[in-house]
Amino acid sequence: MSNIKLSIDKMVIEYKDVHWKFFNPFKRNICDYYGITEFIGKADWGFKYHLHIESSHETYLHIFYQPYHEPKSLKHSLRIETHPDYLPEFKHLLDTLYQNASSIWFVRCDVAFDIPSPITNVFTSSKTGRRMNLYEGTRYFGRKSQRQQAGYCRVYDKRKEQEERKGKKTVGELTRVEIVYKPDEKIPMEDLVQHPPRFNQLYFCSVLHDLTPLKPEKRAIVLAVQNGLMTMDEFTPHHKRTIAELLKSQEVVDFDSIAIEQWEETVLLTCALLCGRVNRTANDEAC
């Protein structure tokens, strides 16, 4: 489908070798300016220092510093978590961080595919055996404890979410498929445009328009998977082949092709805001 829009939701970025002599006054100034208090994380888990900023414009920035697993030193890794749209709000802080780090790396983000179709028509199934859980109309592929792991996926009615939570009216149906993109190795921020995510190996997605060719038994299988009652792995090879062939005759959502086409446009401004450089290919000059 050519009218599927790709976007990025929550993003995590890491700054390397941030010196304690910089971070200590930096966090004090943030606490004073925003009227917040630092939070000390649990020992041996995650990061030691946490700062959570919420501005008057309903934007947020979470700052993590000093992973417990890093050896004792005066320099430590620092991470930020925010929505890409909020970066301009905190650009003064981000510029200061960039100037006081040896490098900046992409860690993970939530990649969203907005499909202009009702959720009842959007069929999704895991190719790796992840069982789907259905909660309040949202389909989850993976446990809550896996929320930050690569490939965690949720599918929900974006139109309903916008109307209920934000009071924003949306014309037409809209389903969002949101998948965590976390590469095996962190990516230099300036090179991120070269690394669109690949999700076709993890999930199959199709927009259903006509199930009438299916016999009642096969139609029941599709509906059972659609509603999280069963997974495709639970059916015989014959049934799986039959369903797969039917779904291929519908509108298949090619996650990889959509990402390749829209990735650079989606992340270009984010890379420029965070590090002021973008390498479109390995041989390109930064621009």
N, C-alpha and C positions, 0 to 999 in steps of 0.2 A: 504494500500500500504506500503510495507516494506521499500521502497526506499525513503520515505519522510524524510527530514532532519529537525530537530528542532534546533533553535538557539535563542539567545536573542539579541535584538537590544538595544534601549535606556533603561537605568536603573536608578532608583532613590533610594538612600540610605539615612537614617537619623541617625545622631549622637545626642545622648541625653546629656543634661547638660554640654554644652561647655561654659566655663567661658569667660566673656568679657575680662578679663585680659590676657587670651591667645589669643582670636580671634583678638583683636585690633592690636597687633604687627604682628600677623600671616597674616592678610590681607594687612598690609602695606608692609611687605616683599614680598608678592606675587605681589603686584602692581609694586614694584620697580624691581623685578627680571624679570617679563614678560612684563613690560612696558605697563600696562593696568590701567584703572581707575575704581574705584568701582562705582556701580550704586545704588542709593537709591530708593527703590520701593515706590509705592503710599501708603499713609496711609490707614490703615484698610483693606488692600488687600495683601494677600500673605506674603512675607518676606521683611524685611526692607533692608538688605544688600545683594547685588548681585555682584559676581565676575565671569567674563567669560574669561577663559584661552583658547587660541588656540596656540598649539605648532607648531614648524616648520615641524613636521611630519604629519600635517593635523589632529591631534587629538585634542579633546576639553575636558574641565572640567568646569562645571558650579557649583558655590558654592552659596548657599542661607543661610542666618543666621538671626535669631530672627523673628519668626512669629509674626505678629501684634496681633494675638489672644491670645498669651501667656501673663500671668500677668507680671507686672514689676518685674525684677529680675536681678541678675548678671550672671545667667546661662540661656542659651537658646538652643533650638534645631538648628541643622545645617544640611542642606541637600546637597548632591551632585547629579549631573546628568551627565552621560557620557555613552559611549558604553563600555561594558565589555572588549573589546579588547584593550581599551586605558588605562586600569588601571595600567599596568606596567610602562607606561610613567610617571605617577604621584604618583608612590608608595611612594616616599619620603614624599609627602604631606599627603597621606592617612595614613601612619604609624603615623605621628605626630598627626593627627586628632584622630585616634583610642586611642592613649595614653592619650589624653586630653578629652575624653568623658566617661560617665558612662556606655554606652551601644551603640550598633549599630543595626539598624533595616532595614529590607527590606520594601520598600513602594510600588513600582510598577515597571513594565518593559513591554516592547513590546516583545511578544513571536511570533516568525516567524516559519511558516511551509512552507518549500520549496518543491513544488510538481513538479516533472519532467513531465509536461504536458502543452500544450498551454492554455492560459487563456480562450479561447473560449470553452474549454472542461471542465472547472472547474465550477461546479454549486454550488453556495452558497446562503443560505437563512437564515434569522433570525427566531428563534423560539420564540422570545419575542416581535415581532411586529416592530422591527426597520426597517424603510424604507431605501432601498438602493438608494444612489445617485451616478450617473456616471459622472465623470469629467476627461477628457483627458485620457480615457481608464482605469482609476482606479475606482474601486467600493468602496464606503464608506458606512459603516453602522453606522450612527450616525452623528450628526452635528459637525461642526468644533469646536464649543464651548465645545463639549464633548470629545475632543481629549485625555484628561488625565483621563477620567472616565473608570471604569471597563467595559470591553466588547466592547469598541470601536474597530471597525474592518475595515481594508482596504485590498483589494485584487488587485494585480497588476502584470504586466508582468515583472518579475525580470530580465529576460534576456535582455529585451529592456532597462530597467533602468540602468543596468550595462554597456551596450554598449554606451548609450547616455550620461550618467553623468560621468562615470569613464573610458570610453574607453576600457573596459575590455571585451574581447571576451569570450562568454560562449558557450560550445558545447551542443546542444540539447535545447529543450524548458524548460522553468522554470517559474512557477507561485508561487508567495508568498502570503500566507494568514497571515496577521499580526494582532494580537489581544492583547489589553491591559490587562495585568494581574495585578489586584489591589485587594488583599484580603480585606475582611471586617475589619480585624485587622492586624496591622503591625506584621511581623514575625521576631523573633531574627535571625540575619544574619547567625549564626552558625547552625540554624535549617532549613534553607531554602531547603536543599536537601530532607527534609521530606514532602514538600508541593508542589508537582507538580500541575500546573493549571488544571482546569476542564472547558472545553468550549463546550462539547457536549450538555449541557443544554441550551446554548445560540445560537449555529449555527449548521445547517446541511450542510455538504459539500460532494460532490460526483464528481468523474471524469467520464464524459459521454463518452461512446464509441459507442453506437448504439441506436439511437432514432427511428429507422424504425418501431419497433413494435407499436409505438404510432400513433393514428389517427391524422390527421392534426390539429384538434382542440386542442388536448392535447399537441401536439408538439409546437403549438403557445403559449400555457400557459407557458411551460418551457422556451421558448425563451424570453417571456415578462418578466419573473422573472429574467432571466439571464442578461437582459439588463437594469434592473432597472425601467422598465415601470410600473410594478405592484408588489405587495407582495403576498405571499401565503395566507395571511389572507383575501385577497379580493375575493377569490374563494369559491365556495360552498364546503361543507364537502365531497361531492362525488368526485369532481375534485381533492381536496387535497389528498384524499386517493389514487386515481388512480395515481397521480404524485408521491406520496411517495413510492408506491409499485414499480413503474418503477425505481426510483432512487436507491432503495435498491438493485435492480438487477445489478446496475452498481458498480463501485469501490467506496465504501463509505470511506471517510476519518474519521477515529476515532481519534479525537484530544486527548481525554483522554488517550487512550492506548499508543499513540505515546509519550505523555508527560511523562507518568509513566516509559516507557522504556528508555527515553533519558534524563530525567530531571537531575538526579544526575551527569551524565557525563558532562552535559552542564554547571551546576552551581558550580561544585566542585572547580575548580581553582579560580573562582571569590570569593567564600567564603573564601578560603585560603588566597588570596591576601588581602582581606579587614579586616579580623579579625583573621587569623591564626588558626581557629578552625572549625571543621565540626562535627556535631552530626547527624549520619545517622539514629538513632532511639532515642526515648526518653530516653532509658536506656543505650545508648552507651556512652563511655567515649569520650571526645573531642579528635580529632586527627589532 
